Amino acid sequence: MSTSTLTHDVRVRAPFGDRHDEILTPAALDLVGRLAAAFGERRQELLKERRRQALRLAAGSPLDFPLATAAVRADPTWRVAPPAPGLTDRRVEITGPPERRAAVDALTSGAQVWVADFEDATSPTWDNVVGGQLVLRDVVERRADFTTAGIATVVVRPRGLHLVEAHLEYAGRPVPAALVDFGLYFFHCARPQLAAGHGPYFSLPKLENRYEARLWNDVFLLAQELLGIPRGTVRATVLIETITAAFEMEEILHELREHAAGLTAGRCDYLFSLLKTFGHRTDFLLPDRAEVTMTAPFMRAYTDLLVRTCHRRGAHAVGGMAAQVPGRDPAAREAALATVRLDKEREAESGFDGSWVAHPGLVSTCRAVFDGVLGERPHQIDRRRDDVEVTAADILSVRRVSGPPTPEGVRTNIAVALRYFAAWLRGEGSVAVDGLLEDTAGAEIARTQIWQWLRHQVIDKETVLRLLDDEVAALGGAYPWAPLDEIRALFERTTLSVELPQFFTPDAYARHLVRRTEAGA
């Protein structure tokens, strides 16, 4: 098959690998092309609005609950759709890359839901993108390694709206990566999922406002219409992982009403969003990441509001990620599990209906906590949390935990960023570092904190460069295969620049992961 196959204006600009023809079929690419035609320009406008909003906030505009949608928040009558089959009990959700071994481990872990993450846990090489779709198809159709897979419900997390898939072109431009991940999975797996008694379910990352939720709702409507699938079959859980989305939780659920499945507290990316939005302000100076726990007042305000919002509208509230890796040493393992247990007890007692874990070894601990609170009930949506009253000032009260970094915190952030960059450039989107499974969000927090500390001169550039030399050398000793010059350059571009890049991934993807072939090659 030609590497430049043209199907309804979607051009494949990459070599076909093993079984790629099963995913990149003319009909599947046709659906992707139709979605790109319908929503590509609108996506561009939404990204421009993101930039405009960032500039307004940087110039001192206040961030508050929108006046224009006060009536939506005040109306007590509207609800989201009832829980879909397979999404009623969500006490433990496990997330990870859509890789074969990871999928087997997740599906047989005892978790109720597996979130197959193309966004933060996947390095978007072409083989990973198409290979992930093959894994999902095999899972849904119970083929290959999945003939006796467990009972976990499959939820797919497509890449964010800010990313593109350079190996597919529509009208001469890269196709939005979110539409590629959604469209290919929806085409191949929506009907098999329905036949199996579930449906095509999604976890939406990085949304910043209600307009982006409206875009996704329209994507769902068109895709269902084009494939002849009943309206409302798609269900989506939105990760509240940007500071602006925290002020529009009700509006986001309202836009997605018939397709909404709840909200998830995406706490790692939430901290990253807070840093890049207000990192220029001294009253948002955060200490070491390890010191910013979910008991911090501003984090507690955000999660309490999330639970209240979801339960008021009949939606699931899913807690944040536990990223610990239980080690082999008994004492270290018990310490890690104790930390997870305390975190999940706080979430369950706060009213969450379930929580996220990144490692199969955490599932039983998380489940035991929620079993103790829920018992035989599938959730606690009936617990309204009407006692919660959260103001804009509560959400933004970072100064109550503000502080300078420790020398160890500076070194740790540099090491985490470098190690993750090394793995990501090699095609690995999730990597264990110092007892935690780090993904893109961890690297983003690490580099952004270094940038913030440099900006406010709580650390000096000479110290950072000296530590960078040390950690690059240590990385070379641990990973002889690592392209040290490329990794260091990526760190310097995304961390030591005067203006902070909004994400490290778009530039790194274009420079290092895109392997296009020319038409006719």
Backbone hydrogen bonds, N-H to C=O, Kabsch-Sander energy under -0.5 kcal/mol:
donor,donor_aa,acceptor,acceptor_aa,energy
5,T,2,S,-0.9
7,T,5,T,-0.6
7,T,10,V,-1.9
10,V,7,T,-1.9
11,R,9,D,-0.7
11,R,169,E,-2.7
12,V,5,T,-1.5
12,V,10,V,-0.5
13,R,11,R,-0.7
13,R,167,H,-3.3
14,A,3,T,-0.7
17,G,15,P,-0.5
20,H,17,G,-1.8
22,E,19,R,-1.7
23,I,19,R,-0.5
23,I,20,H,-1.3
24,L,20,H,-3.0
25,T,23,I,-1.6
29,L,25,T,-2.6
30,D,26,P,-1.8
31,L,27,A,-1.8
32,V,28,A,-2.0
33,G,29,L,-2.7
34,R,30,D,-2.4
35,L,31,L,-2.3
36,A,32,V,-2.5
37,A,33,G,-2.5
38,A,34,R,-2.0
39,F,35,L,-2.3
40,G,36,A,-2.1
43,R,39,F,-2.4
44,Q,40,G,-1.8
45,E,41,E,-2.0
46,L,42,R,-2.1
47,L,43,R,-2.2
48,K,44,Q,-2.0
49,E,45,E,-2.1
50,R,46,L,-1.9
51,R,47,L,-1.8
52,R,48,K,-2.3
53,Q,49,E,-2.8
54,A,50,R,-2.4
55,L,51,R,-2.1
56,R,52,R,-2.3
57,L,53,Q,-2.6
58,A,54,A,-2.2
59,A,55,L,-1.6
60,G,57,L,-1.3
61,S,56,R,-2.5
64,D,62,P,-0.5
69,T,66,P,-0.6
70,A,67,L,-1.7
73,R,69,T,-1.7
74,A,70,A,-2.1
75,D,71,A,-1.6
80,V,313,R,-2.6
81,A,257,R,-2.3
87,L,84,A,-2.5
90,R,88,T,-0.6
90,R,378,P,-0.7
93,E,355,S,-2.8
94,I,113,V,-2.7
95,T,357,V,-2.2
96,G,115,V,-1.9
99,E,97,P,-2.3
103,A,99,E,-2.9
104,V,100,R,-2.2
105,D,101,R,-2.4
106,A,102,A,-2.5
107,L,103,A,-2.9
108,T,104,V,-1.6
109,S,106,A,-1.3
112,Q,92,V,-1.7
113,V,92,V,-1.6
114,W,153,T,-3.2
115,V,94,I,-2.8
115,V,113,V,-0.5
116,A,114,W,-0.8
116,A,155,V,-3.1
117,D,96,G,-2.8
117,D,115,V,-0.8
118,F,116,A,-0.8
118,F,157,R,-2.5
119,E,157,R,-0.6
125,T,123,S,-2.6
129,V,125,T,-2.4
130,V,126,W,-2.4
131,G,127,D,-2.5
132,G,128,N,-2.2
133,Q,129,V,-1.4
134,L,130,V,-2.0
135,V,131,G,-2.3
136,L,132,G,-2.2
137,R,133,Q,-2.3
138,D,134,L,-2.5
139,V,135,V,-2.6
140,V,136,L,-2.7
141,E,137,R,-2.3
142,R,139,V,-1.1
143,R,138,D,-3.0
146,F,143,R,-2.3
147,T,144,A,-0.8
149,A,146,F,-1.1
152,A,107,L,-0.8
153,T,112,Q,-3.0
155,V,114,W,-2.7
156,V,201,Y,-2.3
157,R,116,A,-2.9
163,L,160,G,-1.6
165,E,175,V,-3.1
166,A,164,V,-0.7
168,L,165,E,-1.5
169,E,11,R,-2.2
170,Y,173,R,-3.1
171,A,9,D,-1.0
173,R,170,Y,-1.8
175,V,165,E,-1.1
175,V,168,L,-2.1
177,A,163,L,-1.7
178,A,163,L,-0.5
179,L,176,P,-0.6
180,V,176,P,-1.5
181,D,177,A,-2.6
182,F,178,A,-2.3
183,G,179,L,-2.4
184,L,180,V,-2.5
185,Y,181,D,-1.5
186,F,182,F,-3.0
187,F,183,G,-2.5
188,H,184,L,-2.0
189,C,185,Y,-2.7
190,A,186,F,-1.7
193,Q,189,C,-2.3
194,L,190,A,-2.1
195,A,191,R,-2.5
196,A,192,P,-1.5
197,G,194,L,-1.5
198,H,193,Q,-2.6
201,Y,199,G,-0.8
202,F,235,R,-2.6
203,S,156,V,-2.2
204,L,237,T,-2.6
212,E,209,N,-0.5
213,A,209,N,-1.3
214,R,210,R,-2.3
215,L,211,Y,-1.9
216,W,212,E,-2.0
217,N,213,A,-2.3
218,D,214,R,-2.2
219,V,215,L,-2.2
220,F,216,W,-2.5
221,L,217,N,-2.2
222,L,218,D,-2.4
223,A,219,V,-2.6
224,Q,220,F,-2.4
225,E,221,L,-2.0
226,L,222,L,-2.9
227,L,223,A,-1.8
228,G,224,Q,-0.6
228,G,225,E,-0.7
229,I,224,Q,-2.7
233,T,230,P,-1.6
235,R,200,P,-1.4
236,A,259,H,-3.1
237,T,202,F,-2.6
238,V,262,G,-2.1
239,L,204,L,-2.5
240,I,238,V,-0.6
240,I,264,T,-3.2
241,E,239,L,-1.4
246,A,242,T,-1.2
247,F,244,T,-1.1
248,E,245,A,-1.9
252,I,248,E,-2.3
253,L,249,M,-2.2
254,H,250,E,-2.5
255,E,251,E,-2.3
256,L,252,I,-1.5
257,R,254,H,-1.1
259,H,256,L,-2.8
260,A,256,L,-1.5
260,A,257,R,-0.8
261,A,236,A,-2.7
262,G,236,A,-0.7
263,L,316,H,-2.1
264,T,238,V,-2.3
265,A,318,V,-2.4
266,G,240,I,-0.7
266,G,264,T,-1.4
267,R,265,A,-1.8
270,Y,266,G,-1.8
271,L,267,R,-1.9
272,F,268,C,-1.9
273,S,269,D,-2.9
274,L,270,Y,-2.4
275,L,271,L,-2.4
276,K,272,F,-2.6
277,T,273,S,-1.9
278,F,274,L,-2.4
279,G,275,L,-1.6
281,R,278,F,-2.2
284,F,281,R,-1.3
285,L,282,T,-1.3
286,L,284,F,-0.8
291,E,288,D,-1.7
292,V,288,D,-0.5
292,V,289,R,-1.5
293,T,291,E,-1.2
296,A,293,T,-1.6
299,M,296,A,-0.6
300,R,296,A,-2.8
301,A,297,P,-2.3
302,Y,298,F,-1.5
303,T,299,M,-2.2
304,D,300,R,-2.6
305,L,301,A,-2.2
306,L,302,Y,-1.6
307,V,303,T,-2.2
308,R,304,D,-2.4
309,T,305,L,-2.7
310,C,306,L,-2.5
311,H,307,V,-2.6
312,R,308,R,-2.0
313,R,309,T,-1.1
313,R,310,C,-0.7
314,G,311,H,-0.8
315,A,310,C,-3.1
316,H,261,A,-0.9
318,V,263,L,-2.7
318,V,316,H,-0.5
319,G,354,G,-3.0
322,A,356,W,-1.0
323,A,321,M,-0.6
325,V,435,G,-2.5
333,R,329,D,-2.8
334,E,330,P,-2.4
335,A,331,A,-2.1
336,A,332,A,-2.3
337,L,333,R,-2.6
338,A,334,E,-2.3
339,T,335,A,-1.9
340,V,336,A,-2.2
341,R,337,L,-2.8
342,L,338,A,-2.2
343,D,339,T,-2.0
344,K,340,V,-2.7
345,E,341,R,-2.3
346,R,342,L,-2.0
347,E,343,D,-1.9
348,A,344,K,-2.9
349,E,345,E,-2.4
350,S,346,R,-1.3
351,G,347,E,-0.7
351,G,348,A,-0.9
352,F,347,E,-2.1
353,D,317,A,-2.9
354,G,317,A,-0.8
355,S,91,R,-1.0
356,W,320,G,-1.2
357,V,93,E,-2.2
358,A,322,A,-2.0
362,L,359,H,-2.2
363,V,360,P,-1.2
366,C,362,L,-2.3
367,R,363,V,-2.9
368,A,364,S,-2.3
369,V,365,T,-1.7
370,F,366,C,-2.1
371,D,367,R,-3.0
372,G,368,A,-1.8
373,V,369,V,-1.0
374,L,370,F,-3.3
375,G,371,D,-2.3
377,R,374,L,-2.0
383,R,380,Q,-2.0
384,R,382,D,-1.2
388,V,385,R,-1.8
395,I,391,T,-1.7
396,L,392,A,-1.6
397,S,394,D,-1.1
398,V,396,L,-1.9
400,R,397,S,-1.1
401,V,398,V,-2.5
403,G,285,L,-1.6
410,V,406,T,-2.0
411,R,407,P,-2.1
412,T,408,E,-2.6
413,N,409,G,-2.1
414,I,410,V,-2.0
415,A,411,R,-2.6
416,V,412,T,-2.9
417,A,413,N,-2.4
418,L,414,I,-2.4
419,R,415,A,-2.6
420,Y,416,V,-2.4
421,F,417,A,-2.7
422,A,418,L,-2.3
423,A,419,R,-2.0
424,W,420,Y,-3.1
425,L,421,F,-2.7
426,R,422,A,-1.0
427,G,424,W,-1.3
428,E,423,A,-2.9
429,G,121,A,-0.5
429,G,427,G,-0.5
431,V,438,E,-2.3
433,V,436,L,-3.0
436,L,433,V,-1.4
437,L,323,A,-3.0
438,E,431,V,-3.0
438,E,436,L,-1.0
440,T,120,D,-2.2
443,A,439,D,-1.7
444,E,440,T,-2.4
445,I,441,A,-2.4
446,A,442,G,-2.3
447,R,443,A,-2.5
448,T,444,E,-2.1
449,Q,445,I,-2.5
450,I,446,A,-1.6
451,W,447,R,-2.1
452,Q,448,T,-2.6
453,W,449,Q,-2.9
454,L,450,I,-2.2
455,R,451,W,-2.5
456,H,452,Q,-2.1
457,Q,454,L,-1.3
458,V,453,W,-2.1
459,I,453,W,-1.1
464,V,460,D,-1.8
465,L,461,K,-2.8
466,R,462,E,-2.2
467,L,463,T,-2.6
468,L,464,V,-2.6
469,D,465,L,-2.3
470,D,466,R,-2.0
471,E,467,L,-2.7
472,V,468,L,-2.5
473,A,469,D,-2.1
474,A,470,D,-2.2
475,L,471,E,-2.3
476,G,472,V,-2.3
477,G,473,A,-1.7
478,A,474,A,-2.0
479,Y,475,L,-3.2
482,A,479,Y,-2.1
484,L,482,A,-1.7
487,I,483,P,-2.3
488,R,484,L,-2.8
489,A,485,D,-2.3
490,L,486,E,-2.2
491,F,487,I,-2.2
492,E,488,R,-2.6
493,R,489,A,-2.5
494,T,490,L,-1.9
495,T,491,F,-1.5
496,L,491,F,-0.6
496,L,492,E,-1.3
508,A,504,F,-1.8
509,Y,505,T,-2.9
510,A,506,P,-2.1
511,R,507,D,-2.3
512,H,508,A,-2.3
513,L,508,A,-0.6
513,L,509,Y,-1.7
514,V,509,Y,-1.3
515,R,513,L,-0.5
517,T,13,R,-1.0
521,A,518,E,-2.3
